Amino acid sequence: MNIQYEDRRLPPILAKVEKGERLSAEDGLALYRSSDLLAVGHMANIVRERLHGNVTYFNVNRHINPTDVCVASCKLCAFGKRVRDPKAYTMSLEEVWQRAGHGWSEAVTEFHIVGGLHPEITVDWYCEMLAGLKQRFPKVHLKAFTMVEVAYFAKRFKMPVEEVLRRLKAAGMDSMPGGGAEIFNERVRRIICDHKIDGNEWLEVARVAHKMGLKSNCTMLYGHIENEEDRVDHLMRLRALQDETGGFVTYIPLAFHPDHTPLEHVPKTTGFADLKNIAIARLMLDNVPHIKAYWVMMTPKIAQVAQRFGADDIDGTVVEERIYHDAGADTSQGLRRSELLRLIREAGREPVERDTAYNRVERSENAFAILV
């Protein structure tokens, strides 16, 4: 494909990309400051196809949010509520297990479990929740608890992070999601999430988890008050930890949804920004295997186009997602498997169902009685 590079800063970066050389922080800033989206996307697609060819991955998963009660008061969040808020909820163990099983079929390969920082639930309760899920759904991968949640458990229960992770892992936790990273820059965190752990602590929990053999995802929340330097710094710090541990499986850029938050005056991200963040991530994170276009946040349409801008994953069926929908996301709370297949094929990609570890899932179509 012949792409005319209008931005003179980009051809030297293209030369690096074509040679497979690592990009610098200065290259990352040049990419963010360029308005030549097609050129940036073209470079990202070179890397994407070098790594994954024409394949786009998806999975059949369910999201479970056991509670929205949270001691933090993050300005970026519309999900968390105080314990005495009449609108707050906390599921019982039976409710969690029942919710997991509602509409469940043999097709489901992953439960994605995150929630608020509840001031009263014990670590034993979380362990019993995981063990109960494993007992009832032994073949389902449990991707549970962000770095923020684990750090909170460690502080509240006065035990080392490693001990918290050991207990959760023994109870059935198979891997960790990548949420809560937001932006690592401390100036930004003091404004948007000053009640959370800082960026270095987030990275340290991930480091400990990876060294214990737990894989995780990683994220960045963009489109609020951060600047280009903050985004590049965030990506560089993720890349440095990945060089050290190799524990990140997938990177997911998360578009900020301001509705119903104290930052609702901030304009929503554009499709241009969403695609640029996907593309730059693929170019900068040369050691993270997968880049996910999370359709819940960036809409199925943008996630579909993103498969030509560096993304190789479109996430999964999800079924019920509450955190971003509470913040105003107007996408569906779930997509059927057939819809994901159509989105991927229309983008000219080959859909491949995966499990959480990106192993191909091969099954007869009658396994999808509910989710087709």
C-alpha positions in Angstrom: 0.0 0.0 0.0 1.4 3.4 -1.0 0.6 6.0 1.7 1.7 9.6 1.2 3.2 10.8 4.5 2.3 14.4 4.9 4.0 14.9 8.2 7.8 15.1 7.7 8.4 13.8 11.2 6.9 10.4 10.3 9.2 8.9 7.5 12.1 8.4 10.0 9.7 6.6 12.3 8.5 4.5 9.4 12.1 3.5 8.6 12.5 2.2 12.2 9.2 0.3 12.0 10.2 -1.4 8.8 13.5 -2.5 10.3 11.8 -3.7 13.5 13.6 -1.1 15.7 12.3 0.1 19.0 10.7 3.6 19.0 11.9 6.2 21.5 9.8 8.5 23.7 10.5 11.3 21.2 9.1 9.1 18.5 6.0 8.6 20.6 5.5 12.3 21.1 5.9 12.9 17.3 3.2 10.3 16.7 0.8 11.9 19.2 1.4 15.3 17.8 0.9 14.3 14.2 -2.5 14.8 12.6 -1.7 12.3 9.8 -3.8 9.5 11.2 -3.7 7.4 8.1 0.1 7.4 8.2 0.2 6.5 11.9 -2.3 3.8 11.3 -0.4 2.5 8.3 2.7 2.0 10.4 0.7 0.3 13.2 -0.9 -2.1 10.7 2.6 -3.1 9.5 3.5 -4.2 13.0 0.1 -5.7 13.6 0.2 -7.9 10.5 3.9 -8.8 11.2 2.8 -10.2 14.6 -0.7 -11.6 13.9 -1.2 -11.7 10.1 -4.9 -11.3 9.2 -6.3 -12.7 12.5 -8.5 -10.8 14.9 -9.2 -12.5 18.3 -12.3 -12.5 20.4 -13.6 -14.5 23.3 -16.9 -15.5 24.9 -16.8 -14.0 28.3 -18.9 -12.6 31.1 -18.3 -9.6 33.3 -19.1 -9.8 37.0 -19.0 -6.8 39.3 -19.8 -8.1 42.8 -20.1 -4.7 44.4 -20.1 -1.0 43.5 -19.4 0.1 47.1 -16.0 1.9 47.2 -14.0 3.9 49.7 -12.3 5.9 47.0 -13.9 9.0 45.5 -12.3 9.2 42.1 -13.3 12.0 39.9 -13.2 9.8 36.8 -15.6 7.2 38.2 -19.4 7.0 38.1 -19.6 3.4 39.3 -18.4 3.6 42.9 -20.8 4.4 45.7 -20.6 4.9 49.5 -21.6 2.0 51.7 -24.7 3.9 52.9 -25.8 5.1 49.5 -29.3 3.7 48.9 -28.4 2.9 45.3 -25.3 0.9 46.3 -25.3 -2.9 45.9 -23.3 -5.8 47.2 -24.0 -9.3 46.0 -24.1 -12.2 48.3 -21.9 -15.2 47.4 -25.0 -17.0 46.1 -25.9 -14.0 44.0 -22.4 -13.9 42.5 -22.6 -17.6 41.6 -26.1 -17.2 40.3 -25.2 -14.2 38.2 -22.3 -16.1 36.7 -24.6 -19.0 35.8 -27.3 -16.8 34.4 -27.3 -17.5 30.6 -24.1 -19.5 31.0 -23.3 -22.1 28.4 -20.3 -24.3 27.7 -19.2 -21.6 25.3 -18.1 -19.2 28.1 -14.3 -19.4 28.7 -13.8 -16.4 31.0 -15.3 -14.5 33.9 -13.9 -11.0 34.2 -14.4 -10.0 37.9 -13.8 -6.4 39.3 -15.6 -4.3 41.8 -15.3 -1.4 44.2 -13.0 -1.1 47.2 -15.5 -2.3 49.8 -14.7 -1.4 53.4 -16.3 -4.5 55.0 -15.9 -7.5 52.7 -13.0 -9.8 53.9 -10.4 -11.5 51.9 -11.9 -14.8 53.0 -15.1 -13.7 51.3 -13.3 -13.1 48.0 -11.5 -16.4 48.3 -14.8 -18.2 48.9 -16.3 -16.4 45.9 -13.5 -17.6 43.7 -13.5 -21.1 45.0 -17.3 -21.3 44.5 -17.0 -20.2 40.9 -14.3 -22.8 40.3 -16.4 -25.5 41.8 -19.4 -24.6 39.7 -17.6 -23.7 36.5 -14.2 -25.6 36.6 -13.4 -24.9 33.0 -13.9 -21.1 33.1 -10.8 -18.9 33.5 -11.2 -16.5 36.4 -9.6 -13.1 35.5 -10.1 -11.2 38.7 -9.1 -8.1 40.7 -7.1 -5.2 39.5 -3.8 -4.1 40.9 -5.7 -1.4 42.8 -8.0 -3.9 44.4 -5.1 -6.2 45.4 -3.2 -3.3 46.9 -6.3 -2.3 48.9 -6.7 -5.8 50.2 -3.0 -5.8 51.3 -3.4 -2.5 53.1 -6.8 -3.3 54.7 -5.9 -6.8 55.8 -2.4 -5.9 56.8 -0.6 -8.5 54.8 2.0 -8.4 52.0 0.8 -8.1 48.4 2.4 -11.4 47.7 0.4 -13.1 50.5 -2.9 -11.6 49.2 -2.1 -12.9 45.7 -1.0 -16.3 47.0 -4.4 -16.7 48.8 -6.4 -15.5 45.8 -4.5 -17.7 43.4 -5.0 -20.7 45.6 -8.7 -20.0 45.7 -8.9 -20.0 41.9 -7.7 -16.7 40.5 -6.1 -17.5 37.1 -5.0 -14.1 35.9 -5.6 -10.3 36.5 -7.3 -7.6 34.4 -5.4 -4.4 33.8 -7.7 -1.7 35.1 -6.9 1.0 37.6 -3.7 2.1 35.9 -5.4 5.3 34.6 -2.4 7.6 34.0 0.8 7.1 36.0 1.7 10.8 36.1 1.3 11.9 39.7 0.1 15.4 38.8 -2.8 13.9 36.9 -3.5 11.2 39.5 -3.8 13.8 42.3 -6.7 15.3 40.4 -8.5 12.3 38.9 -7.9 9.5 41.4 -6.1 10.7 44.4 -7.6 8.0 46.6 -6.0 5.2 44.6 -2.5 3.8 44.8 0.1 5.8 42.8 1.5 4.7 39.5 4.6 3.1 41.0 2.5 1.1 43.4 0.4 -0.2 40.5 3.5 -1.3 38.6 4.9 -2.9 41.8 1.7 -5.0 42.3 1.9 -6.1 38.7 5.6 -6.9 39.1 4.9 -9.1 42.1 2.0 -10.8 40.3 4.0 -11.6 37.2 6.9 -13.0 39.3 4.4 -15.3 40.9 3.4 -16.6 37.5 0.2 -14.6 37.2 -0.3 -13.0 33.8 -2.3 -9.7 33.5 -3.5 -7.1 31.1 -2.5 -3.4 31.2 -4.4 -0.3 30.4 -4.3 3.5 30.0 -7.2 5.8 30.5 -7.0 8.7 28.0 -9.1 11.6 27.0 -9.5 13.5 30.4 -6.9 16.0 31.6 -3.7 14.2 30.6 -1.4 15.5 27.9 0.7 13.8 25.2 3.8 13.6 27.5 1.8 11.9 30.1 0.6 9.2 27.6 4.0 8.5 26.3 5.5 8.3 29.8 2.7 5.8 30.7 3.5 3.6 27.7 7.2 3.8 28.4 6.8 2.6 32.0 4.6 -0.3 30.9 7.1 -1.2 28.3 9.9 -1.1 30.8 8.1 -3.4 33.2 7.3 -5.8 30.4 11.0 -5.9 29.5 11.5 -7.1 33.1 8.7 -9.5 33.7 7.0 -10.4 30.4 3.8 -10.7 32.3 1.5 -8.4 30.3 -0.6 -10.3 27.7 -2.8 -7.5 26.3 -2.8 -3.7 26.4 -6.2 -1.9 26.3 -6.4 1.8 25.8 -9.6 3.0 27.6 -11.5 6.0 26.4 -12.7 8.2 29.2 -16.4 8.5 29.6 -17.2 11.7 31.5 -21.0 11.4 32.0 -22.2 11.3 35.6 -18.6 12.0 36.9 -17.2 15.2 38.5 -15.3 15.6 35.2 -18.5 15.6 33.0 -17.4 19.0 31.5 -14.6 17.2 29.7 -15.6 16.4 26.1 -15.9 12.8 25.0 -13.1 11.3 22.9 -13.4 11.3 19.2 -13.0 8.4 16.8 -9.8 10.1 15.6 -8.3 10.0 19.1 -9.5 6.4 19.7 -7.8 5.1 16.6 -4.7 7.1 17.2 -4.3 5.7 20.7 -4.7 2.1 19.4 -2.1 2.8 16.7 0.5 4.4 18.9 0.1 1.7 21.5 0.9 -1.0 18.8 4.0 1.0 17.7 5.4 1.8 21.2 4.6 -1.4 23.1 6.7 -3.7 20.9 7.0 -6.3 23.7 3.3 -6.6 24.5 1.8 -9.3 22.3 -1.8 -8.0 21.9 -3.6 -4.7 21.5 -7.3 -4.8 22.3 -9.9 -2.4 20.9 -12.5 -2.6 23.7 -15.8 -2.2 21.9 -17.7 -1.4 25.1 -15.8 1.9 25.4 -15.0 2.9 21.9 -18.2 1.5 20.2 -18.3 -1.6 18.0 -17.9 0.5 14.9 -14.6 2.2 16.0 -13.4 -1.2 17.4 -14.0 -2.7 14.0 -12.0 0.0 12.2 -9.3 -0.3 14.8 -8.5 -3.8 13.4 -6.8 -1.9 10.6 -5.0 0.5 13.0 -3.0 -1.8 15.1 -5.5 -3.8 17.1 -5.7 -7.6 16.9 -8.4 -8.2 19.5 -12.0 -6.9 19.8 -12.7 -8.3 23.3 -15.7 -10.6 23.8 -19.4 -11.0 24.4 -19.1 -9.4 27.8 -22.9 -9.9 28.5 -23.2 -7.4 31.4 -20.8 -4.5 32.0 -21.6 -1.9 34.6 -18.6 0.3 35.3 -18.4 2.2 32.0 -22.1 2.1 31.4 -22.6 3.9 34.7 -20.3 6.6 33.2 -22.5 7.1 30.2 -21.3 4.5 27.7 -24.3 4.0 25.4 -23.1 0.8 23.8 -24.9 -2.5 24.3 -24.0 -4.4 27.5 -23.2 -7.4 25.5 -22.7 -8.6 21.9 -23.7 -12.0 20.6 -20.9 -14.2 19.1 -22.5 -13.8 15.7 -22.2 -10.0 15.9 -18.6 -10.2 16.7 -18.0 -12.5 13.8 -19.7 -10.1 11.5 -17.8 -7.1 12.7 -14.4 -8.9 12.2 -15.2 -10.3 8.8 -16.5 -7.0 7.5 -13.1 -5.5 8.5 -11.5 -8.1 6.2 -10.0 -10.0 9.1 -10.2 -13.7 10.0 -12.1 -14.2 13.3 -10.4 -16.5 15.8 -12.1 -17.4 19.1 -9.5 -17.6 21.9 -9.4 -18.4 25.5 -7.8 -15.9 28.0 -4.2 -17.2 27.2 -4.9 -16.8 23.4 -5.1 -20.5 22.7 -7.5 -21.1 19.8 -10.9 -22.5 20.8 -12.3 -25.0 18.4 -15.9 -26.1 19.0 -19.0 -27.3 17.2 -21.6 -24.6 16.7 -24.1 -26.3 18.9 -22.0 -25.2 21.9 -23.4 -21.7 21.5 -27.0 -22.4 22.2 -27.5 -19.1 24.1 -24.7 -16.9 22.8 -25.0 -17.3 19.0 
